[in-house]
Amino acid sequence: MTVLKAIQLTKEYNGVAALNNLNLEINAGEIFCLLGQNGAGKTTTINLFLGFIAASSGTATIHNIDVSANNAATKKLVAYIPEVVQLYGNLTGIENLDFFSRLAGFKYSDKELAAFLTRSGLQSNAQPKRLSTYSKGMRQKVAIAIALAKNAAIILMDEPTSGLDPVAVADFTKICKALSAEGRTIFMATHDIFNAVNVGTHIGIMKQGSLVHQVTTNSITANELQQLYLETI
């Protein structure tokens, strides 16, 4: 079942296309990694699906709901994890999760909140500590727990592995695959070619606002993808 769809999706700034006639379909349970240089259109694509910006033309849909026409409804279906996760440093992991869950209209017991954090990979001894003591990878796990608590079927991520050490990247990959196995859909913009092959089910390569290649990860090696990427950009 298609959960994210772009139809001739275009975004222009002062007559210059940041995104040019994007056609894309992402199905439930897929992990779609979008590669490209800075300015290629990756973040613009995510922002259009989130309804943060308005399309110049074309349509972005989530579960067949037009984002521009009913953004309030589509926002309930998705969670967003930016490159820099914005949480409250003076609150603990479990307090942050409780706060953002309540904002989304959900109220959980401490036991349920701890279970979400554990599912996201955050160790139990870290959960009562303040976010100001967390690494980027730990903050990211809290953000994933927020997505779980919100019951988001779709998670949009922007450069999720940027600045993570190899252990944190491995943890992130494991968590994403577990979410995919549950039927959740992940759409991420990334520069990390090798992790894209490792974590993703599908990969797209963008150049100057256009999606120029789409491949499945079971049909290409990391070295082959790197070569294709270098030839494209």
N, C-alpha and C positions, 0 to 999 in steps of 0.2 A: 504494500500500500504506500502510495506517495504521500509524504508528510510535509515536505518543503518543495515548492515549485516556483521557478522564475520563468516568466513568459515575456520575451522581448524586453527584458528589464533594462532600463537605461537611466543613468543619472548624469546630468551635465552641470558644470559650473562655468558660467560666463561663456557658454558656447563650446566648452571643451568637455569631452565625454570622459568621466571618471569610470563609468561602466557603460558598455556598449552592447545593447541587444543580447543580454544574457538569457540563454535558455538552459534550464537545469532542473533535474528531478532527483530528489533524494528520498529513499524509501525507509520505512521503519526499521530500526535495528542497524542501519548502516553507519559507518564512521567515515565521513567524507572530509578529506584533507585538501585544502585549497592552497596551492603554492604560487609564489610570484614575488617579484621584487617590490620594494616599497613603492607605492603609487600605482600598483598594477590593478587595483580594484577590489582587493580581498576584504578590507575593512568596510569599504563602501557597501559591498554585498551583504555583509553581516548587519550593518546599520539599517539597510533597507528592509531586511527580514524582521528586524526588531521594531521597525517603525520610528527609529530615531530621526530619520530624514525621509523626505518625500521623493518618490521617483519622478523623473522628468517625463517618462512614458513607460508603458509596459506594466506588468503586474507581478507582485510577490504574494504567494499564498502559503498559509500554514493550515494543514488539514482542510484544504479547499476553501479556506476563509481568506478573503482579500485583506491583506494587512492594512492597506491604506483606508479601506472602507470600515473596518471593524478592528482597530488596533487594540482596544480594550479586551476583546475576546481572544485575540491571538497572543497577547502578552501572558495570559493565564496558562498557555500551553507550553511556554518556553522558559528557559533560564539562561542567563548570560554570565559568562565568566571572562572578564577583560584581562588584558595582559598584566595589569596591576590591580589586584583584588582590593577593593575599597571596603574595609571593615573597621570596627571601632577598637583601637589599640588598648583602651582602658577597660574593655570588657573581655571576659574569658571566651574561649571557643564556644562553650555551651551557651553562654549568655548572648553572644552574637547570633548563634543559630536560633535561639528562642526569639530574639528581637525581630529578625528578618522573617521568620516563620509567621509571627503574629501580623507583620505588615502584609503578608500574602493571605491572611485570613485563616491561618492554622494555629491551633494551640495544642502543644504536646507536653507530656509529663517529662521530668528530668530523665527518667529511664528511656523514654522514647527518643529524646534528643541525643542522649549518649549513644543509642543504637545507630542513629543516622551518622554520627561522627565516626563511629567504629566502621560502619560500612564504607565510608569514604576513605578509610585508611589512616585516620588520625588516632594515634595511640591514646589509651585511656588516661595515662598519667599527664598528658598534655592538655586534655580537654578542660580542666579547671584553671589553667594558666592564662594569663592575659595575652591578647593577640600581639602586643608590643614585643613579646619574647619569641614570636613565631618566625620561622623562615618563610620564604615565598612558597615553597612546596606545601608547608603546613597550612598557610592561609588558603591556598588553592583547595586543599581538602575540605576546609570549612565551607568554601563556596560550593563545592560539589555536594556537601551535606545539605546546604540550603536548597539546592536543586532537587535533591531527594525528598526533603521535607515539603517542598512545594508540589511534589508529585509531577514534576515537569517531564513530559514525554520527549522533549527535544532540548538539547543543550548546545548553545552557540558559544564558541570559545575563540578568543583572539590571541594568538601567539602564546599558547598555554605552557610550552616548554622553555620559553625564553628565560635565561638566567637560572635554570634548574641544574643541579649537579646530576651525574649519571644515575645515582641511586634514586633520586627524586623522579627522574624521567622514567625509570623502570617502574616505580610505584604508580606514576600517572598512567602509564600504558596498561598496567594490570587493571586499574580501576576502570578505565575507558572500555576495555574489553568486557569486563563484568557488566557494565551498564548496557553495552550493546547486546550481550547475551540475555538481558532482561527485556529486550525489545525497545530500549531507548535509542534515540537517534542523536548522533553527535556531528556537528558541522564546525570545523575549525579552520581558521586561517593560520598558516605557519610558514616559517622559513626552514624548518628542520626536515630535510629530505629523507634522511635515514630513519628518523622516528615515524615519519608519515608512512613509509613502507611497513614499518613494524606494527603500528597501531591501527592504521586505516584499512578500510575495505575498498574504498574508492579514492582516487586522487585526480584533482584537476589542476591544470597549470594556466595561470592568467598572464597576459602581457598587454599593457597599455589599455586596460579596461575590457579586454576580450578574453573569453575562455577558449584557449586554442588547443588544448589536449584534455582528454579524459581517459583514464585507464583504471583497471581493477588491480589491486595489489597482488593478486595471485597470478597475474600475467606479466609481471615485471620485477626485476631485481633492483636493489638499491643502486647499484652501479649503472644499470640501464636507465633508471629514472634520473639519476644525476646527469648522465650524458644528454638525455632528452631535455632536461631543464636547461642545461648550459647552451644547447643548440637553439632553444626557444628564446631565451632572453638576449 
